[in-house]
Amino acid sequence: MSRSKQKTPIFGITTSKVQKTFRSKENRAKRRKVKIQLALNEEMPHEKEYGNEWSSPRDGKLYWTNYTKESMRK
């Protein structure tokens, strides 16, 4: 049985519907960089260097303060 209501009033601040293209581009760039760094025996890139949420189309989250039970339905 699936949940019929969302439990937390947190929503993405967005100008796009999906983040899949952004995430796939960032992950591809990260894998390419790691592969090069392994071949050269150099230091790995920082974990948060790629996939920064603030540079993505959906940049951050927002708590919705004025919500009702009806508005929290999926």
C-alpha positions as CSV (number, residue, x, y, z in Angstrom):
1,M,0.0,0.0,0.0
2,S,1.5,3.3,-1.0
3,R,1.3,6.5,1.0
4,S,-1.6,8.7,-0.1
5,K,-0.2,11.9,1.6
6,Q,3.1,13.5,1.6
7,K,4.5,13.7,5.2
8,T,6.8,16.7,5.0
9,P,6.0,20.1,3.4
10,I,9.3,20.4,1.5
11,F,9.2,21.3,-2.2
12,G,11.9,21.9,-4.8
13,I,12.4,25.5,-6.0
14,T,12.4,24.9,-9.7
15,T,12.3,26.3,-13.2
16,S,12.2,22.8,-14.8
17,K,10.2,19.6,-14.3
18,V,13.1,17.1,-14.1
19,Q,16.8,17.2,-13.1
20,K,17.8,14.0,-15.0
21,T,19.7,15.8,-17.8
22,F,21.6,17.9,-15.3
23,R,22.5,14.9,-13.1
24,S,23.6,12.8,-16.0
25,K,25.9,15.5,-17.4
26,E,27.4,16.1,-13.9
27,N,27.9,12.4,-13.2
28,R,29.5,11.8,-16.7
29,A,31.9,14.7,-16.1
30,K,32.8,13.3,-12.6
31,R,33.4,9.8,-13.9
32,R,35.6,11.2,-16.7
33,K,37.6,13.3,-14.1
34,V,38.0,10.3,-11.7
35,K,39.2,8.1,-14.6
36,I,41.9,10.6,-15.6
37,Q,43.0,11.1,-12.0
38,L,43.3,7.4,-11.4
39,A,45.5,7.0,-14.6
40,L,47.8,9.8,-13.4
41,N,47.9,8.7,-9.8
42,E,46.7,12.2,-8.6
43,E,44.4,13.3,-5.9
44,M,40.6,12.6,-6.4
45,P,38.2,15.5,-7.0
46,H,36.2,16.6,-4.0
47,E,32.9,14.8,-3.6
48,K,30.8,18.0,-3.9
49,E,32.8,19.5,-6.9
50,Y,30.3,18.0,-9.3
51,G,26.5,18.0,-9.0
52,N,26.2,21.3,-7.1
53,E,22.5,21.7,-6.4
54,W,22.7,25.5,-6.5
55,S,23.9,25.5,-10.1
56,S,21.2,23.0,-11.2
57,P,17.8,23.9,-12.7
58,R,16.1,22.9,-9.5
59,D,18.2,24.9,-7.0
60,G,17.3,24.1,-3.5
61,K,14.4,23.3,-1.3
62,L,11.7,25.3,0.4
63,Y,9.5,24.5,3.5
64,W,5.9,25.3,2.8
65,T,4.5,27.0,5.9
66,N,0.9,27.6,5.1
67,Y,-0.4,24.2,4.0
68,T,-3.6,22.2,4.7
69,K,-4.2,18.5,4.7
70,E,-5.9,18.8,1.3
71,S,-2.9,20.6,-0.3
72,M,-0.5,17.8,0.9
73,R,-2.2,15.2,-1.2
74,K,0.0,13.7,-4.0
